[in-house]
């Protein structure tokens, strides 16, 4: 809209405008009205206002109005990077985007700024990020809530029964990405960013991730997909960002970020996908693409029993480079799993483990673990301190008679 005649200026009497740009050579200003329209205004009879002024038009002229009368709503974002030329990268809770800074407001990384699309950066609100918490009774979550402290007696590969091919691949991951990282750097090869554990529930995916962290002496962050999703706008993305930052800054120089049930937060995006889910997937992609471990050994491991449900952008090379598949254990795997479990239990020496392994076709590692829990209950109920063959037989009958529903299977 262009206004240049005195009559038009009189028609604008009483209108509030926010000055966006002043063309002094031509006596023209561009301004925004409260209803969001951008106007080109000329015809003033005296000096023009300055950019950023709130003016009240009237009687063919204008006068400065108090800034607080401007009721337009601005937005708040966090500065992620200042780009050469003055443009800034901001995180507005929906994702990363660029923003103009025509007023050359001095901003730095992590500043909380006020902005709008018409004017760009308006002012710095805080030197540190601000978080939205409308009902701030909940306690803030941070990386420490997801950090699993290392234990001197943590799980080792000896505690993982069966799956020799999976164990071989896991050992290779530790050797190449953690213990021999400097050789990769000398070769100038790109380290593995992500490893995807796929397979049915109860097959030991989370257990193996803990073992890798312990064997490699890496800091371990366990992120359960459903639990990390927040009801607060932008908070889940912020939590993920802070976890990645903490992993990068690990004192040991080694870290693993493990996402359990990643399909719950990174499902395939479609036209029907909720906007919050789209933002979350976009944030995860941004974190993995921009994840520079700066010479440190950091690996993202994710577990899912629904690979087909994951967004294809997440599984392409350069993000999750490896996939380790956990199938249902075969008879030799089941026998190894049963034997491993006996190491921490007081059991008779003549238990029929081979027969049990043969009889449990189609059972997961979690179901096999449930055998020992039931056998212990039987023995304790009979006032005995050792698991005998008869206890294992009764336990088999109990576990095998349970309804075969995935929701009733124990998680890893």
C-alpha positions in Angstrom: 0.0 0.0 0.0 1.4 3.4 -0.9 0.1 6.6 0.6 1.3 10.0 -0.8 -1.5 12.6 -0.8 -2.3 14.9 2.0 -5.9 13.6 2.0 -4.6 10.1 2.5 -2.5 11.2 5.4 -5.5 12.8 6.9 -7.4 9.6 6.5 -4.6 7.9 8.5 -5.1 10.2 11.4 -4.8 8.3 14.7 -3.0 5.3 13.1 0.0 3.9 14.9 2.9 2.8 12.7 6.3 1.1 13.5 9.0 2.5 11.2 10.9 -0.2 9.4 12.9 1.8 6.9 13.5 5.4 6.1 14.4 6.7 2.6 15.6 10.2 3.4 16.5 11.0 -0.2 13.0 10.5 -1.5 11.2 11.5 1.7 9.6 8.0 2.0 9.3 5.7 4.9 8.2 2.0 5.1 6.2 1.1 8.2 4.1 -1.6 9.7 0.6 -1.1 11.0 -0.8 -2.9 14.0 -2.8 -5.2 11.7 0.5 -6.5 10.1 0.3 -4.5 6.8 3.5 -3.0 5.5 2.9 0.5 4.1 4.9 2.9 2.0 4.2 6.4 3.2 5.2 9.8 1.7 4.0 13.3 1.8 5.1 14.4 5.3 5.8 18.1 5.5 8.7 18.0 7.9 11.6 15.7 9.1 11.1 12.0 8.8 11.2 9.7 11.9 14.0 7.1 12.5 13.9 3.4 12.0 12.3 1.7 15.0 10.2 4.7 16.0 6.6 4.2 16.9 4.7 7.2 15.4 1.2 8.5 15.6 0.0 9.9 12.2 -2.3 13.0 12.2 -2.9 16.4 10.6 -0.6 15.6 7.6 2.3 14.9 9.9 3.4 12.6 12.7 4.6 12.6 16.3 6.6 10.1 18.4 4.4 7.8 20.4 5.5 5.9 23.6 7.0 2.5 22.6 4.7 0.8 25.1 1.6 1.7 23.1 2.8 -0.5 20.3 0.8 -3.6 21.1 2.1 -5.9 18.3 3.3 -9.2 19.6 7.0 -10.1 19.0 8.7 -13.5 19.5 11.6 -14.7 21.5 14.4 -17.0 20.3 17.9 -18.1 21.2 20.8 -17.2 19.0 22.7 -20.3 17.9 25.3 -18.6 15.6 26.1 -15.2 14.2 26.9 -15.4 10.5 29.3 -13.2 8.6 27.4 -10.2 7.3 25.2 -9.8 10.4 22.6 -12.5 9.7 22.0 -14.8 12.8 20.9 -18.4 13.1 18.1 -18.6 15.8 16.3 -21.4 17.5 12.7 -20.5 18.0 11.5 -23.8 19.5 10.3 -25.0 16.1 13.8 -25.4 14.5 16.8 -23.6 13.3 16.2 -20.6 10.9 18.0 -17.5 9.7 17.0 -14.0 10.8 18.0 -10.5 9.5 19.6 -8.0 11.8 19.2 -4.7 9.9 19.5 -2.6 13.0 22.9 -4.2 13.7 21.9 -5.1 17.3 25.0 -6.6 19.0 24.2 -10.2 19.6 26.2 -13.2 20.7 25.7 -17.0 20.7 23.2 -18.1 23.3 21.6 -14.6 23.7 17.8 -14.6 24.1 16.5 -12.0 21.7 13.2 -10.4 20.8 12.4 -10.4 17.1 9.7 -10.3 14.4 9.9 -11.2 10.8 9.4 -7.7 9.6 12.0 -6.0 11.7 14.4 -8.9 12.4 16.4 -8.6 15.6 14.8 -6.0 17.9 16.8 -6.3 21.1 18.7 -8.7 23.4 16.6 -9.8 26.3 19.1 -12.0 28.1 22.7 -13.1 27.8 21.6 -16.7 28.3 18.7 -18.7 26.8 15.2 -18.3 28.2 12.8 -21.2 28.6 9.0 -21.2 28.4 7.4 -22.9 31.4 3.8 -21.7 31.7 3.1 -23.7 34.9 6.6 -23.9 36.3 5.9 -26.3 39.1 7.7 -29.1 37.2 11.5 -29.4 37.8 13.7 -28.7 34.9 15.3 -31.7 33.2 18.8 -31.7 32.0 21.6 -34.0 30.8 22.2 -35.3 34.4 18.8 -36.8 34.4 19.8 -39.1 31.5 23.4 -39.8 32.6 24.0 -43.3 33.8 27.0 -43.3 36.2 29.6 -46.0 35.5 30.0 -48.8 38.1 33.2 -50.7 38.8 31.3 -53.9 38.4 29.3 -52.9 35.3 28.2 -55.4 32.7 30.8 -56.9 30.3 30.6 -59.0 27.2 30.8 -62.1 29.5 27.4 -61.1 30.8 25.8 -61.2 27.3 24.8 -64.7 26.2 24.7 -65.8 22.6 24.6 -63.7 19.5 28.3 -64.1 18.5 27.9 -62.1 15.3 26.4 -59.2 17.2 29.1 -59.3 19.9 31.8 -59.3 17.2 30.3 -56.2 15.6 30.0 -54.5 19.0 33.7 -55.3 19.7 34.7 -53.8 16.4 32.8 -50.6 17.2 34.7 -50.3 20.5 38.1 -51.0 18.9 37.7 -48.6 15.9 35.6 -45.7 17.3 37.0 -45.6 20.9 40.3 -47.4 21.5 41.8 -46.7 18.1 40.2 -43.4 17.2 43.5 -41.7 16.7 44.2 -44.0 13.8 41.0 -43.0 12.1 42.0 -39.4 12.6 45.4 -40.1 11.0 43.7 -41.8 8.0 41.3 -38.7 7.9 38.3 -41.1 7.8 34.9 -40.0 9.0 34.1 -41.7 12.3 30.8 -43.6 12.7 28.2 -41.2 14.0 25.3 -43.6 14.7 24.6 -47.2 15.2 21.1 -48.6 14.9 20.1 -51.7 17.0 17.1 -53.4 15.5 15.1 -56.4 16.5 12.2 -57.6 18.6 11.6 -56.5 22.2 13.5 -58.4 24.9 16.5 -59.4 22.7 19.1 -57.5 24.7 19.6 -54.2 22.8 19.7 -51.9 25.8 21.8 -54.4 27.7 24.4 -54.5 24.9 24.5 -50.7 24.8 25.3 -50.6 28.5 28.1 -53.2 27.9 29.6 -51.1 25.1 29.7 -48.1 27.3 31.3 -50.0 30.2 33.8 -51.8 28.0 34.8 -48.6 26.2 34.9 -46.5 29.5 32.5 -44.0 27.8 30.0 -41.7 29.5 26.6 -43.2 28.9 23.4 -41.2 28.4 20.2 -43.3 28.3 17.3 -41.5 26.6 14.0 -43.4 26.6 11.9 -42.1 23.6 8.5 -41.8 25.4 10.0 -40.3 28.6 11.9 -37.5 26.9 8.9 -36.1 25.1 7.7 -33.0 27.0 4.3 -31.3 27.0 6.2 -27.9 26.9 6.7 -26.3 23.5 10.3 -26.6 22.5 11.5 -28.3 25.7 12.1 -31.7 24.2 14.3 -30.2 21.5 16.2 -28.2 24.2 16.8 -31.3 26.3 18.2 -33.2 23.3 20.4 -30.3 22.4 21.8 -30.2 25.9 22.4 -33.9 26.1 24.4 -33.7 22.8 26.4 -30.8 24.2 27.2 -32.7 27.4 28.3 -35.7 25.4 30.7 -33.5 23.4 32.1 -32.1 26.6 32.7 -35.5 28.3 35.8 -35.4 30.5 36.8 -38.9 29.4 36.7 -37.8 25.8 34.3 -40.8 25.1 30.5 -40.8 25.2 27.5 -42.8 24.0 24.1 -41.3 23.6 21.6 -44.2 23.6 18.0 -43.7 22.4 15.7 -46.5 23.4 12.5 -46.9 21.4 13.7 -44.2 19.0 10.7 -44.9 16.8 8.5 -43.1 19.4 10.2 -39.8 18.7 11.4 -40.2 15.1 8.6 -41.7 13.1 8.3 -41.3 9.4 7.0 -37.8 8.6 3.8 -37.6 6.5 1.2 -35.0 5.8 -0.8 -36.2 8.8 2.1 -36.1 11.2 1.6 -33.7 14.1 3.7 -30.5 13.9 5.4 -31.2 17.2 6.6 -34.6 15.9 7.9 -33.0 12.7 9.9 -30.5 14.8 11.3 -33.2 16.9 12.5 -35.3 14.0 14.0 -32.1 12.4 15.8 -31.3 15.6 17.3 -34.8 15.8 18.5 -34.6 12.2 20.0 -31.2 12.8 21.9 -32.4 15.9 23.3 -35.4 14.1 24.3 -33.4 11.0 25.9 -30.7 13.0 27.4 -33.1 15.6 31.1 -32.3 15.6 32.8 -34.3 18.3 35.9 -32.2 17.9 38.3 -35.1 18.1 36.5 -36.8 20.9 34.9 -40.2 20.5 31.1 -39.8 20.6 28.7 -42.4 19.2 24.9 -42.3 19.0 23.2 -45.7 19.4 19.5 -46.1 18.9 17.3 -49.2 19.4 14.0 -50.0 17.7 11.8 -52.9 17.0 10.1 -51.0 14.1 12.8 -50.0 11.7 10.2 -49.5 8.9 8.5 -46.8 11.1 11.6 -44.6 11.3 11.9 -41.5 9.1 14.0 -42.4 6.1 16.1 -39.3 6.5 17.4 -40.7 9.8 18.6 -44.0 8.5 20.5 -42.7 5.5 24.3 -43.0 5.5 26.0 -40.3 7.4 23.6 -40.5 10.3 23.1 -44.1 11.4 25.9 -45.7 9.4 25.7 -49.1 11.0 22.8 -51.4 11.7 23.2 -54.3 14.0 20.2 -56.7 13.9 19.1 -58.7 16.9 17.0 -61.7 15.8 15.2 -64.0 18.1 17.8 -66.3 19.7 18.4 -69.7 18.2 19.0 -72.8 20.3 22.7 -72.2 20.9 22.0 -68.6 21.8 19.3 -69.7 24.2 21.6 -72.1 25.9 24.3 -69.4 26.3 21.8 -67.0 27.7 20.6 -69.6 30.2 24.2 -70.4 31.3 25.1 -66.7 31.7 22.2 -66.2 34.1 23.3 -69.0 36.4 26.6 -67.2 37.2 24.8 -64.9 39.7 22.5 -67.5 41.2 22.8 -70.4 43.6 21.8 -73.3 41.4 22.2 -77.1 41.3 25.0 -78.4 39.0 22.8 -80.8 37.1 20.1 -78.4 35.7 18.7 -79.6 32.3 19.7 -76.4 30.5 20.1 -78.0 27.1 16.6 -79.5 27.3 15.2 -76.1 28.3 17.0 -74.4 25.4 15.4 -76.9 23.0 12.0 -76.4 24.5 12.0 -72.6 24.4 11.9 -72.1 20.6 10.7 -68.5 19.8 11.5 -67.2 23.3 13.3 -63.9 23.7 16.2 -63.3 26.1 13.8 -61.4 28.4 11.5 -64.4 28.5 14.4 -66.7 29.3 15.3 -64.3 32.1 11.8 -64.6 33.5 12.4 -68.3 33.9 15.0 -67.7 36.6 12.8 -65.2 38.4 9.9 -67.7 38.5 12.3 -70.6 39.5 13.6 -68.5 42.4 10.1 -67.9 43.6 9.3 -71.6 43.5 12.5 -72.5 45.5 12.0 -69.7 48.0 8.3 -70.7 48.5 9.6 -74.2 49.3 12.1 -72.7 51.8 15.1 -73.7 49.9 18.2 -71.6 49.1 19.1 -73.2 45.8 17.3 -73.6 42.4 16.8 -77.3 41.5 15.7 -78.9 38.3 12.1 -79.2 39.5 12.0 -75.5 40.2 13.1 -74.8 36.6 10.4 -77.2 35.3 7.7 -75.4 37.2 9.0 -72.0 36.1 8.9 -73.2 32.5 5.2 -74.1 32.9 4.4 -70.8 34.4 6.2 -68.6 31.8 5.0 -70.7 28.8 1.4 -70.4 29.9 1.5 -66.6 30.0 -0.5 -64.8 27.2 1.8 -64.2 24.2 1.4 -60.4 24.0 4.3 -58.1 23.3 3.0 -55.7 25.9 3.6 -58.4 28.5 7.1 -59.1 27.4 9.7 -57.6 29.7 11.8 -54.9 28.1 15.6 -55.3 27.9 
